[in-house]
Amino acid sequence: MRILTLLIILNVLICLPSISHAQNVPEAPNGIAYPQGLTNWRVIGTSLRSDNNTQRVILGNSIAIKAARAKTDKLVWPKGTILAKLVRRAMLPHEIPGLLSP
């Protein structure tokens, strides 16, 4: 379990720089355009769901980051707050080619 956790953290650290420095972001398959400035958003939180082997990252714009750090109620977010959730299927250790495990 510890190896899986370390692999997931490594996976997130590898994926986030490519997300944050993306240039020509294509339109999503569902037709919803990505918001302007998505490449400058920061991570608010992460989660791992073991029931379907996915890892999720919640991103937010600068307004959302300030609100998330504030010690206030999160039921009402300030105007201009935009949150996004990225979902990625986690690879199990036996699915990674060339991975040697003890």
SEMAR-253806 format. One line per 2 residues: number of its first residue (from 1); for each residue x, y, z of N, C-alpha, C. Coordinates in nm, 3 decimals, padded with zeros to 5 digits. Layout:
// SEMAR-253806
NUM) X:Y:Z:X:Y:Z:X:Y:Z ~ ...
This chain:
// SEMAR-253806
1) 00.083:-00.119:00.000:00.000:00.000:00.000:00.087:00.126:00.000 ~ 00.200:00.118:00.072:00.290:00.233:00.079:00.351:00.262:-00.059
3) 00.384:00.158:-00.133:00.440:00.176:-00.267:00.336:00.238:-00.359 ~ 00.212:00.192:-00.349:00.105:00.248:-00.431:00.085:00.396:-00.401
5) 00.088:00.432:-00.274:00.074:00.572:-00.235:00.188:00.656:-00.292 ~ 00.310:00.605:-00.282:00.425:00.678:-00.336:00.415:00.692:-00.488
7) 00.368:00.588:-00.554:00.352:00.595:-00.699:00.247:00.697:-00.738 ~ 00.141:00.705:-00.663:00.035:00.802:-00.693:00.085:00.944:-00.672
9) 00.158:00.967:-00.563:00.213:01.100:-00.538:00.310:01.137:-00.650 ~ 00.394:01.044:-00.691:00.487:01.068:-00.800:00.413:01.097:-00.929
11) 00.306:01.024:-00.953:00.223:01.043:-01.071:00.164:01.184:-01.075 ~ 00.113:01.231:-00.962:00.056:01.366:-00.954:00.164:01.470:-00.977
13) 00.281:01.451:-00.916:00.388:01.548:-00.933:00.438:01.554:-01.076 ~ 00.432:01.442:-01.147:00.475:01.441:-01.287:00.370:01.504:-01.376
15) 00.243:01.480:-01.348:00.135:01.530:-01.435:00.107:01.679:-01.417 ~ 00.117:01.731:-01.295:00.078:01.869:-01.271:00.162:01.972:-01.346
17) 00.294:01.956:-01.356:00.368:02.056:-01.435:00.323:02.059:-01.581 ~ 00.290:01.946:-01.639:00.246:01.947:-01.777:00.109:02.014:-01.791
19) 00.027:02.005:-01.687:-00.103:02.072:-01.690:-00.085:02.222:-01.672 ~ 00.001:02.261:-01.579:00.015:02.403:-01.548:00.089:02.481:-01.655
21) 00.166:02.413:-01.741:00.241:02.484:-01.845:00.187:02.453:-01.984 ~ 00.067:02.400:-01.991:00.009:02.367:-02.121:-00.016:02.494:-02.202
23) 00.005:02.487:-02.330:-00.013:02.605:-02.414:-00.144:02.599:-02.490 ~ -00.153:02.525:-02.595:-00.274:02.518:-02.676:-00.364:02.407:-02.624
25) -00.448:02.442:-02.528:-00.536:02.345:-02.466:-00.654:02.319:-02.559 ~ -00.673:02.194:-02.603:-00.784:02.165:-02.695:-00.918:02.170:-02.622
27) -01.023:02.181:-02.700:-01.158:02.179:-02.643:-01.188:02.039:-02.591 ~ -01.259:02.033:-02.481:-01.294:01.905:-02.421:-01.391:01.829:-02.511
29) -01.390:01.695:-02.506:-01.481:01.616:-02.590:-01.629:01.645:-02.566 ~ -01.663:01.693:-02.447:-01.804:01.722:-02.418:-01.846:01.861:-02.466
31) -01.755:01.935:-02.529:-01.789:02.065:-02.586:-01.777:02.182:-02.490 ~ -01.741:02.156:-02.365:-01.726:02.263:-02.268:-01.583:02.316:-02.279
33) -01.569:02.443:-02.305:-01.437:02.503:-02.321:-01.369:02.519:-02.184 ~ -01.238:02.504:-02.183:-01.162:02.528:-02.061:-01.163:02.677:-02.029
35) -01.173:02.714:-01.902:-01.171:02.856:-01.866:-01.036:02.921:-01.896 ~ -01.038:03.051:-01.923:-00.914:03.125:-01.945:-00.830:03.120:-01.819
37) -00.700:03.107:-01.834:-00.609:03.107:-01.720:-00.599:02.974:-01.649 ~ -00.656:02.869:-01.704:-00.651:02.737:-01.639:-00.507:02.693:-01.617
39) -00.418:02.735:-01.703:-00.278:02.692:-01.691:-00.210:02.752:-01.569 ~ -00.269:02.852:-01.505:-00.208:02.914:-01.387:-00.277:02.873:-01.257
41) -00.371:02.781:-01.263:-00.443:02.741:-01.144:-00.355:02.654:-01.056 ~ -00.388:02.651:-00.927:-00.309:02.574:-00.831:-00.394:02.464:-00.769
43) -00.326:02.370:-00.707:-00.393:02.255:-00.646:-00.453:02.296:-00.512 ~ -00.581:02.262:-00.494:-00.648:02.284:-00.366:-00.649:02.155:-00.285
45) -00.671:02.043:-00.351:-00.674:01.916:-00.281:-00.664:01.798:-00.376 ~ -00.629:01.684:-00.321:-00.620:01.561:-00.400:-00.692:01.450:-00.325
47) -00.731:01.348:-00.398:-00.792:01.232:-00.334:-00.764:01.108:-00.419 ~ -00.771:00.995:-00.354:-00.751:00.867:-00.420:-00.872:00.782:-00.389
49) -00.938:00.732:-00.493:-01.051:00.643:-00.473:-01.007:00.502:-00.508 ~ -01.004:00.417:-00.408:-00.960:00.279:-00.431:-01.070:00.193:-00.490
51) -01.196:00.238:-00.485:-01.304:00.157:-00.540:-01.300:00.152:-00.692 ~ -01.249:00.259:-00.757:-01.239:00.257:-00.903:-01.100:00.296:-00.953
53) -01.001:00.292:-00.865:-00.860:00.320:-00.899:-00.843:00.451:-00.974 ~ -00.900:00.558:-00.920:-00.880:00.690:-00.980:-00.818:00.783:-00.878
55) -00.742:00.877:-00.929:-00.692:00.984:-00.845:-00.753:01.113:-00.897 ~ -00.785:01.202:-00.805:-00.856:01.324:-00.841:-00.780:01.443:-00.783
57) -00.773:01.548:-00.861:-00.707:01.671:-00.819:-00.807:01.785:-00.836 ~ -00.825:01.864:-00.733:-00.912:01.981:-00.740:-00.823:02.104:-00.759
59) -00.849:02.176:-00.868:-00.774:02.297:-00.899:-00.863:02.418:-00.876 ~ -00.801:02.533:-00.853:-00.878:02.655:-00.837:-00.802:02.775:-00.886
61) -00.876:02.877:-00.928:-00.812:03.001:-00.969:-00.764:03.077:-00.844 ~ -00.704:03.193:-00.863:-00.645:03.265:-00.750:-00.750:03.304:-00.645
63) -00.871:03.334:-00.688:-00.977:03.368:-00.592:-01.011:03.246:-00.506 ~ -01.019:03.130:-00.569:-01.050:03.007:-00.496:-00.938:02.971:-00.399
65) -00.812:02.993:-00.439:-00.699:02.962:-00.350:-00.705:03.049:-00.225 ~ -00.730:03.178:-00.244:-00.740:03.269:-00.128:-00.855:03.228:-00.037
67) -00.968:03.193:-00.095:-01.085:03.153:-00.015:-01.059:03.020:00.056 ~ -00.991:02.927:-00.010:-00.964:02.797:00.051:-00.870:02.810:00.170
69) -00.778:02.905:00.162:-00.683:02.926:00.273:-00.745:03.003:00.388 ~ -00.850:03.078:00.361:-00.915:03.158:00.466:-00.988:03.066:00.562
71) -00.997:03.108:00.685:-01.067:03.030:00.788:-01.215:03.067:00.790 ~ -01.282:03.052:00.676:-01.423:03.088:00.666:-01.504:02.968:00.620
73) -01.634:02.984:00.624:-01.726:02.880:00.580:-01.715:02.860:00.429 ~ -01.704:02.737:00.384:-01.687:02.710:00.241:-01.820:02.678:00.172
75) -01.934:02.703:00.238:-02.061:02.680:00.172:-02.089:02.788:00.068 ~ -02.037:02.907:00.090:-02.054:03.016:-00.005:-01.915:03.065:-00.044
77) -01.879:03.044:-00.169:-01.749:03.088:-00.219:-01.763:03.230:-00.274 ~ -01.656:03.309:-00.274:-01.664:03.446:-00.326:-01.694:03.449:-00.476
79) -01.746:03.563:-00.523:-01.772:03.578:-00.667:-01.641:03.566:-00.743 ~ -01.648:03.501:-00.858:-01.529:03.482:-00.941:-01.454:03.354:-00.913
81) -01.497:03.278:-00.813:-01.431:03.151:-00.781:-01.463:03.048:-00.888 ~ -01.359:02.981:-00.937:-01.379:02.872:-01.033:-01.297:02.753:-00.983
83) -01.363:02.640:-00.970:-01.299:02.515:-00.930:-01.307:02.416:-01.045 ~ -01.207:02.330:-01.054:-01.207:02.224:-01.156:-01.157:02.096:-01.091
85) -01.211:01.985:-01.136:-01.166:01.855:-01.086:-01.110:01.775:-01.204 ~ -00.988:01.729:-01.189:-00.925:01.643:-01.289:-00.926:01.500:-01.235
87) -00.966:01.406:-01.317:-00.973:01.267:-01.276:-00.884:01.185:-01.368 ~ -00.803:01.100:-01.309:-00.713:01.016:-01.386:-00.714:00.876:-01.327
89) -00.720:00.777:-01.413:-00.716:00.639:-01.367:-00.574:00.608:-01.321 ~ -00.564:00.560:-01.198:-00.433:00.526:-01.141:-00.387:00.392:-01.195
91) -00.259:00.382:-01.222:-00.203:00.256:-01.269:-00.158:00.175:-01.148 ~ -00.191:00.048:-01.149:-00.147:-00.042:-01.044:-00.004:-00.083:-01.073
93) 00.073:-00.122:-00.970:00.213:-00.156:-00.993:00.236:-00.262:-01.099 ~ 00.147:-00.360:-01.112:00.168:-00.463:-01.213:00.137:-00.414:-01.354
95) 00.075:-00.296:-01.367:00.044:-00.239:-01.499:00.155:-00.150:-01.552 ~ 00.253:-00.119:-01.470:00.362:-00.029:-01.512:00.476:-00.113:-01.568
97) 00.504:-00.098:-01.699:00.611:-00.179:-01.760:00.746:-00.142:-01.702 ~ 00.824:-00.242:-01.672:00.959:-00.222:-01.622:00.970:-00.190:-01.474
99) 00.860:-00.184:-01.403:00.864:-00.154:-01.261:00.907:-00.279:-01.185 ~ 01.008:-00.265:-01.104:01.053:-00.375:-01.020:01.004:-00.348:-00.878
101) 00.939:-00.444:-00.820:00.892:-00.427:-00.683:00.945:-00.542:-00.598 ~ 00.965:-00.518:-00.469:01.023:-00.621:-00.382:00.935:-00.743:-00.366
